[in-house]
Amino acid sequence: MSNQDLVKHIYGHTAKFGWVQKRIAQHASFVWIVYGETFRDATFAEAAAMRIEQAKQEQGLVYFVEGKNGEMIAKSYFAELPSFHVEWSTVPQQTLARKGYALIRQAQEFAAAQ
């Protein structure tokens, strides 16, 4: 690692350039004072503004609907969640769940009758 890879925080800490870039891109936690040389912690307002901008860029597919006063409003088809994976249940799992629901219903009816 060479000195060219290091950047300075205003409080005297040093960090690698790539690490700072990643924190700016993913977490909106730092702001460059002089690009590639010094950085500082982002204020709450700056972090919120950067996060809103990130959310706009990650909005995904949109469609337009007409609002109450005639203006067009963009709405998302679905929310895109990074690293969110859905595993659909198999037919045997669905069958077991249905049998379980029936047993729960019978137990509730039995308890209500007592």
Sequence and secondary structure as in RCSB ss.txt:
>XXXX:A:sequence
MSNQDLVKHIYGHTAKFGWVQKRIAQHASFVWIVYGETFRDATFAEAAAMRIEQAKQEQGLVYFVEGKNGEMIAK
SYFAELPSFHVEWSTVPQQTLARKGYALIRQAQEFAAAQ
>XXXX:A:secstr
  GGGEEEETTS EEEHHHHHHHHHHH  EEEEETTTEEEE  HHHHHHHHHHHHHHT  SEEEEE TTS EEEE
ESS   TT       HHHHHHHHHHHHHHHHHHHHHHH 
